Amino acid sequence: MCGERCVDILEDPAHCGACGNDCGDGVCAAGSCEAACTASCDGVLEVCAGDGCVCRPGLERCGETCVDTAHDPDHCGAC
């Protein structure tokens, strides 16, 4: 909660990591302000960071996609 508004401080660029921490022209990725990038990330499994896409925390890049190696039956424990 930031004020009376429910926000996701891990992704909200106006409240990134904490209430009122505004990323300006950047983006909020896992609670940290990052420079906006021009890469086309899917926004679900990967996020923009710097000038490219990275897997969300807890996921690992396996080939062209990000997977949860702890739960994905096709990538059990590793890619």
N, C-alpha and C positions, 0 to 999 in steps of 0.2 A: 504494500500500500504506500502510495506517495500522496499525501494529503488524504483526500477521500476517494482517490482513483486507484483501482487495482492495475498494476503495471508489471510487466516482465522485465526485471532489471538486467536480465541476460541478453535481451534483444532490443529493448526500447531505446532508440537513440537520444531521446530527451531525458531519460533516467537510466543511463548505462552504468551498471555496477552499484549505483546508489541514487537515491532520489535527487533530482535536480542536476545530475552530471550530464550535461548536454554535449553530444559529439559534434555539434555544428554540421559541417558538410560531410562528415564521416559516417560510418556505420557502427552499430554496436554488435560485437561478436563475442559471445560467451562472457558478457559483462565488462568488456574492454573496448574502448573506442579505437577504431581502426580507420585508416584512410579508405575512402570509397574506391572501389576498383571497377574496371570496365568489363571484367570477365562475366560470363553468363553462368552463374551458379544456380543450382536447383532450389536453394533456399530451404530445403527440407533436410537432406542429409549432409549438405555442404553449405558453407558460408563464404562470402568474399573476404579476403584478407590480403592487404597490400595490393598486388597486381594479379592475383589469382584466386583460386578456390581451394579451401581446405575442408577436411571433414570436421563435423561437429565434434565436440569433446565426447569421448567414449566410443567413437567410431574409428575405423582404420581403413585407409585406402587399399582396396583390392582391385587391381586393374583400373577400370574406368569408373568404379562406384565406391561408395563408402559403406562399410558393413560393421555390424556389432559382432565381433568374432566370439563373444561369449554366448551368443544366442542364435546366430545364423547357422543352420544345419549344413549349408554348402561351404562354410568357412569356419568350422568348429575349432576355435583356438588359434587359428592363423589363416592367412590367405591361401 
